[in-house]
Amino acid sequence: MKKIKTIWLISDGIPGHLNQALGLTETLQEIIGATSLHCIDATLKRKWLRPLLGVAINANNLSASERLTKLAYGIVALPDQRPDLIISAGGNTSFINALFGKRYQCPCLFIGSLRKLQADCFTAVLTLEAIPEASNNIVMEIPPTRITPEKAAQAGVWITQHSNQAPEYLWGMIIGGEGAGFTYGEQDWKALAEAMVSLSQSQGIKWLITTSRRTGIENEKILKAAIPENIIEKAVWYNHQPEKTMLAFLGASSRVFCTADSMSMIAESVSAGSTVTVLTPKQSNPNEKYENALQSFVSKGFIQLTPITQVEQSCANPVNSNHAKLSTQATLQKLVEKLNIVEIP
């Protein structure tokens, strides 16, 4: 196989998908020495065409696939350099990923669930659950992210250096909102605030807090009113004033809590090497795939999973997620074998 110099990364515009693809790409770049990365915006505008796209691509009908892809995605701006490797995450990118792989006769890696496409449309398909009878399926223990313990620690230095708290007394709270079958109501937020106050008093800690777009401004108002400022080291109320501090907060926190509604948020917390407790609200109805992923993380020791009302009890038996880095390394080893490129040192 020729040397991989140019990588095309296909994005559907969803931050969680983009970060997964970038996390895998950036780590692979360090291994294979690719010198050029191009991010291609490709939003599936006509989703009703997915069944037809699947039929055409599975049948290896390149001309029909080209016409349908152009109709489904619209005009997609492409770089001048031909790809040596294509990477994407998220089901709506799968069709154009597979098409480009066939068009340019190069390896293509896909992260996510197949949208009626055959697994052999890709060089490798990366999933959290096994795809039966797919020999090119690589099962990940945790989704790829752009975060490593080293990057998090470096980003968190400015917080620990300017804090009066010893590093072990800074804890992180990463807050999302409704999503993935989890609904956080006013009583959940008030219960969370009460637990944070109680833990601050009993453990002598201060909080690093960041919310997200999903939290919503009204829920932020509830939390701001219920959490005393004297137990907060630093807070980002994202819907009041957005600021990207999650990496720094993860690096500075000796322990991290995050809500259960975002797989990306959970994976990033674990990838930082943090001790992670994932919080569920009273109304928790994730689908089977999401629930299986959470339980897998629990069984591997990546996270604790606990209702908000039992946060304080969960602190008695913390987990240690530092071995998530070894899991990522194992996934990459399988990938380089699929791509027939250099071994990981």
C-alpha positions as CSV (number, residue, x, y, z in Angstrom):
1,M,0.0,0.0,0.0
2,K,1.3,3.5,-0.9
3,K,2.1,5.9,1.9
4,I,-0.8,7.9,3.3
5,K,-0.2,11.6,2.8
6,T,-3.6,13.2,2.4
7,I,-6.6,12.5,4.6
8,W,-10.1,13.7,3.9
9,L,-12.3,14.1,6.9
10,I,-16.1,14.3,6.1
11,S,-18.2,16.3,8.6
12,D,-22.0,16.4,8.9
13,G,-21.7,19.5,11.1
14,I,-22.6,17.8,14.3
15,P,-19.8,18.6,16.9
16,G,-19.9,15.2,18.6
17,H,-19.4,13.4,15.3
18,L,-16.7,15.8,14.1
19,N,-14.8,15.5,17.4
20,Q,-14.9,11.7,17.1
21,A,-13.5,11.8,13.6
22,L,-10.9,14.4,14.4
23,G,-9.8,12.4,17.5
24,L,-9.2,9.3,15.4
25,T,-7.6,11.3,12.6
26,E,-5.2,13.3,14.8
27,T,-4.0,10.2,16.6
28,L,-3.6,8.3,13.3
29,Q,-1.6,11.2,11.8
30,E,0.9,10.9,14.6
31,I,1.4,7.2,13.7
32,I,1.3,7.3,9.9
33,G,2.9,10.7,9.3
34,A,0.1,12.0,7.0
35,T,1.0,15.6,6.2
36,S,-2.3,17.0,4.8
37,L,-5.8,17.0,6.3
38,H,-8.9,18.4,4.6
39,C,-12.2,18.8,6.4
40,I,-15.1,18.5,4.0
41,D,-18.6,19.8,4.9
42,A,-21.2,17.3,3.7
43,T,-24.7,17.7,5.2
44,L,-27.3,15.2,4.0
45,K,-30.1,17.6,2.9
46,R,-32.5,15.0,1.5
47,K,-32.6,12.2,4.1
48,W,-35.5,10.5,2.3
49,L,-32.9,9.4,-0.3
50,R,-31.1,7.2,2.2
51,P,-32.7,3.9,1.2
52,L,-31.9,4.5,-2.5
53,L,-28.4,5.6,-1.7
54,G,-27.9,2.3,0.3
55,V,-29.2,0.2,-2.6
56,A,-26.9,1.9,-5.2
57,I,-23.8,1.9,-3.1
58,N,-24.3,-1.7,-1.9
59,A,-24.7,-2.8,-5.6
60,N,-21.4,-1.0,-6.4
61,N,-23.3,1.1,-9.1
62,L,-21.0,4.0,-9.2
63,S,-22.9,6.1,-11.7
64,A,-26.2,5.8,-9.8
65,S,-24.4,6.4,-6.5
66,E,-22.8,9.6,-7.9
67,R,-26.2,11.0,-9.1
68,L,-28.0,10.2,-5.9
69,T,-25.2,11.5,-3.7
70,K,-25.2,14.8,-5.6
71,L,-29.0,15.1,-5.2
72,A,-28.9,14.1,-1.5
73,Y,-26.0,16.2,-0.4
74,G,-26.0,19.1,-2.9
75,I,-22.8,20.6,-4.1
76,V,-19.9,19.5,-1.9
77,A,-16.6,21.5,-2.2
78,L,-13.7,19.1,-2.6
79,P,-10.0,19.8,-2.3
80,D,-7.6,19.5,-5.2
81,Q,-5.6,16.8,-3.5
82,R,-6.9,13.3,-4.0
83,P,-7.4,11.4,-0.7
84,D,-5.2,8.5,0.5
85,L,-7.6,7.9,3.4
86,I,-11.1,9.0,4.2
87,I,-12.6,9.2,7.7
88,S,-16.0,10.2,9.0
89,A,-18.4,9.7,11.9
90,G,-22.2,9.7,12.0
91,G,-24.7,7.7,9.9
92,N,-25.5,10.6,7.5
93,T,-21.8,10.7,6.4
94,S,-21.7,7.0,5.7
95,F,-23.0,7.2,2.1
96,I,-20.6,9.9,0.8
97,N,-17.7,8.3,2.7
98,A,-18.4,4.9,0.9
99,L,-18.9,6.6,-2.4
100,F,-15.6,8.5,-2.2
101,G,-13.8,5.3,-1.2
102,K,-15.0,3.6,-4.3
103,R,-14.4,6.7,-6.5
104,Y,-10.9,7.3,-5.4
105,Q,-10.0,3.6,-4.7
106,C,-8.6,4.4,-1.3
107,P,-9.2,3.1,2.3
108,C,-12.2,4.6,4.1
109,L,-12.9,4.4,7.8
110,F,-16.4,4.9,9.3
111,I,-17.3,5.5,12.9
112,G,-21.0,4.7,13.7
113,S,-24.0,2.6,12.9
114,L,-24.4,1.5,9.3
115,R,-27.4,3.0,7.5
116,K,-28.4,-0.2,5.6
117,L,-25.0,-0.2,4.0
118,Q,-22.9,-3.3,3.9
119,A,-19.9,-3.3,6.1
120,D,-17.6,-4.1,3.2
121,C,-18.3,-0.7,1.7
122,F,-15.6,0.4,4.1
123,T,-12.1,-0.6,5.0
124,A,-13.1,-0.7,8.6
125,V,-16.2,0.1,10.6
126,L,-15.7,1.3,14.2
127,T,-18.6,0.7,16.6
128,L,-19.2,0.2,20.3
129,E,-21.3,-2.9,19.7
130,A,-20.2,-5.8,17.4
131,I,-21.6,-6.1,13.9
132,P,-22.3,-9.8,13.4
133,E,-20.4,-11.4,10.5
134,A,-18.5,-8.2,9.6
135,S,-14.9,-9.1,9.5
136,N,-13.8,-5.5,9.1
137,N,-15.7,-4.4,12.3
138,I,-13.5,-2.9,15.0
139,V,-15.3,-2.8,18.3
140,M,-14.2,0.2,20.4
141,E,-14.3,0.2,24.2
142,I,-14.8,3.9,24.1
143,P,-15.5,6.4,21.3
144,P,-12.5,8.3,20.0
145,T,-12.0,11.9,21.2
146,R,-9.4,14.7,20.8
147,I,-8.6,14.6,24.5
148,T,-5.7,12.8,26.2
149,P,-4.6,12.9,29.8
150,E,-1.6,14.9,28.7
151,K,-3.6,17.5,26.8
152,A,-6.0,17.9,29.7
153,A,-3.3,18.2,32.3
154,Q,-1.6,20.9,30.3
155,A,-4.8,22.8,29.7
156,G,-5.7,22.6,33.4
157,V,-2.4,24.1,34.7
158,W,-3.6,27.7,34.5
159,I,-6.5,26.9,36.8
160,T,-4.5,25.0,39.5
161,Q,-1.7,27.6,39.5
162,H,-4.2,30.4,40.2
163,S,-6.3,28.5,42.7
164,N,-6.1,28.6,46.5
165,Q,-7.3,25.0,46.5
166,A,-4.9,22.1,46.4
167,P,-5.4,20.1,43.1
168,E,-7.1,17.2,44.9
169,Y,-9.8,19.6,46.2
170,L,-11.0,20.8,42.8
171,W,-13.8,18.7,41.4
172,G,-15.5,19.2,38.0
173,M,-19.2,19.2,37.1
174,I,-20.0,18.9,33.4
175,I,-23.7,19.6,32.8
176,G,-25.7,18.9,29.7
177,G,-29.5,18.7,29.5
178,E,-32.3,16.8,27.8
179,G,-31.1,14.2,25.3
180,A,-30.5,10.5,24.6
181,G,-33.7,9.6,26.5
182,F,-32.7,11.6,29.7
183,T,-34.9,14.4,30.8
184,Y,-33.7,16.7,33.6
185,G,-36.5,18.6,35.4
186,E,-36.4,21.4,38.0
187,Q,-36.3,18.9,40.9
188,D,-33.3,17.1,39.3
189,W,-31.4,20.4,39.1
190,K,-32.2,21.3,42.6
191,A,-31.2,17.9,43.9
192,L,-27.9,18.2,42.0
193,A,-27.3,21.6,43.6
194,E,-28.0,20.3,47.1
195,A,-25.6,17.4,46.5
196,M,-22.9,19.8,45.4
197,V,-23.3,21.9,48.4
198,S,-23.2,18.9,50.7
199,L,-20.1,17.5,49.0
200,S,-18.3,20.8,49.2
201,Q,-18.9,20.9,52.9
202,S,-18.1,17.3,53.7
203,Q,-15.1,17.0,51.3
204,G,-13.7,20.5,51.5
205,I,-13.8,20.9,47.7
206,K,-14.7,23.6,45.3
207,W,-16.4,23.1,41.9
208,L,-15.4,23.8,38.3
209,I,-18.7,24.0,36.5
210,T,-19.6,24.2,32.9
211,T,-23.0,23.9,31.3
212,S,-23.7,23.4,27.6
213,R,-26.2,24.5,24.9
214,R,-28.5,21.6,25.9
215,T,-28.8,22.9,29.5
216,G,-30.8,25.9,28.4
217,I,-30.9,29.3,30.0
218,E,-33.9,28.6,32.3
219,N,-32.2,25.6,33.8
220,E,-29.0,27.6,34.2
221,K,-30.9,30.1,36.2
222,I,-32.2,27.4,38.5
223,L,-28.6,26.1,39.1
224,K,-27.1,29.6,39.5
225,A,-29.7,30.4,42.2
226,A,-29.2,27.1,44.0
227,I,-25.4,26.8,44.0
228,P,-23.6,29.3,46.4
229,E,-20.8,31.2,44.8
230,N,-18.5,30.4,47.7
231,I,-18.3,26.7,46.7
232,I,-17.5,27.5,43.1
233,E,-13.9,27.9,41.9
234,K,-15.0,28.8,38.3
235,A,-18.2,28.5,36.4
236,V,-19.1,28.8,32.8
237,W,-22.9,29.3,32.3
238,Y,-22.8,28.5,28.6
239,N,-26.1,30.0,27.6
240,H,-25.4,33.2,29.4
241,Q,-21.8,33.6,28.2
242,P,-20.3,30.7,26.2
243,E,-16.7,29.8,26.9
244,K,-14.8,26.6,25.9
245,T,-13.2,25.5,29.1
246,M,-14.1,21.8,29.3
247,L,-10.6,20.6,28.5
248,A,-9.0,22.8,31.2
249,F,-11.7,21.8,33.7
250,L,-11.1,18.1,33.1
251,G,-7.4,18.6,33.5
252,A,-7.7,20.6,36.7
253,S,-10.3,18.3,38.3
254,S,-9.3,15.4,40.5
255,R,-12.8,14.0,40.1
256,V,-15.4,14.6,37.4
257,F,-19.2,14.4,37.4
258,C,-21.2,14.7,34.2
259,T,-24.8,14.2,33.2
260,A,-25.7,11.1,31.2
261,D,-27.2,12.7,28.1
262,S,-24.1,13.0,25.9
263,M,-21.9,10.1,24.9
264,S,-19.3,12.6,23.6
265,M,-19.2,14.4,26.9
266,I,-18.8,11.1,28.8
267,A,-16.1,9.8,26.4
268,E,-14.1,13.1,26.7
269,S,-14.3,13.0,30.5
270,V,-13.0,9.4,30.5
271,S,-10.3,10.1,27.9
272,A,-8.9,12.9,30.2
273,G,-8.0,10.2,32.6
274,S,-10.5,11.5,35.2
275,T,-12.4,9.6,37.9
276,V,-15.9,9.9,36.3
277,T,-19.3,9.7,37.8
278,V,-22.2,9.8,35.3
279,L,-25.5,11.3,36.7
280,T,-28.9,10.2,35.7
281,P,-32.2,12.0,36.3
282,K,-35.5,10.6,37.6
283,Q,-36.8,10.4,34.0
284,S,-34.3,8.1,32.3
285,N,-35.3,6.2,29.2
286,P,-32.2,5.7,26.9
287,N,-32.6,3.3,24.0
288,E,-31.0,-0.1,24.2
289,K,-27.8,0.7,22.4
290,Y,-27.1,3.7,24.6
291,E,-27.9,1.8,27.8
292,N,-25.6,-1.0,26.6
293,A,-22.8,1.4,26.0
294,L,-23.2,2.9,29.5
295,Q,-23.3,-0.5,31.2
296,S,-20.2,-1.5,29.2
297,F,-18.3,1.5,30.5
298,V,-19.4,0.6,34.0
299,S,-18.2,-3.0,33.6
300,K,-14.8,-1.9,32.3
301,G,-14.4,0.5,35.2
302,F,-14.5,3.6,33.0
303,I,-17.4,5.2,34.9
304,Q,-19.7,5.1,37.8
305,L,-23.4,5.4,36.9
306,T,-25.6,6.8,39.6
307,P,-28.9,8.7,40.0
308,I,-28.5,12.4,41.0
309,T,-30.2,11.6,44.3
310,Q,-27.4,9.2,45.2
311,V,-24.4,11.4,44.2
312,E,-23.0,11.6,47.8
313,Q,-23.1,7.8,48.3
314,S,-21.3,7.2,45.0
315,C,-18.2,9.1,46.3
316,A,-17.4,6.3,48.7
317,N,-16.2,4.0,45.8
318,P,-14.5,6.1,43.1
319,V,-13.3,4.6,39.8
320,N,-10.1,5.2,38.0
321,S,-10.4,5.8,34.2
322,N,-6.7,6.1,33.4
323,H,-6.7,2.7,31.6
324,A,-8.9,4.2,28.9
325,K,-5.8,5.2,27.1
326,L,-4.8,1.6,26.8
327,S,-8.2,0.8,25.2
328,T,-7.6,3.5,22.6
329,Q,-4.2,2.2,21.9
330,A,-5.6,-1.3,21.3
331,T,-8.2,0.1,18.8
332,L,-5.4,1.9,16.9
333,Q,-3.4,-1.3,16.7
334,K,-6.3,-3.0,15.0
335,L,-6.7,-0.1,12.6
336,V,-3.1,0.0,11.4
337,E,-3.3,-3.8,10.8
338,K,-6.4,-3.2,8.6
339,L,-4.7,-0.4,6.7
340,N,-1.5,-2.5,6.4
341,I,0.7,0.4,7.6
342,V,3.4,0.8,10.2
343,E,3.0,-0.7,13.6
344,I,2.4,1.4,16.6
345,P,5.7,1.8,18.5
